């Protein structure tokens, strides 16, 4: 079975962002590599060499959040609004904890609440301009 892992690109603050995500989701990095660790074709300059070439943070058995600092040669990345990272949780309490943590310094676009389709659901853009949907879907939820 195939799995999908979100891969996020940052303009030099991937380490800060992934340290933040690690504080939200817990666990440890599966991988963290810097451009200076490349055997060849490393970007020139000390500033680039300390940037994150690849980082992987397991969120669950099936999901790994991955990312990097966009190479300076590609120019700065721009914020896209055509995607969200969707997180499904195991309880309402976990949903609230993750939603509240991700929203620190960000902007809530849909408050966390019981949605008409039965899920405990909310949407936000975090302080790194990454859009998130956080949801707990349990048939026992009462939306009344």
Helices and strands as residue ranges (DSSP letters): E 7-10, H 14-25, E 29-34, G 35-37, H 46-49, E 52-58, E 64-69, G 72-74, E 85-88, H 92-103, E 107-114, E 119-125, E 131-137
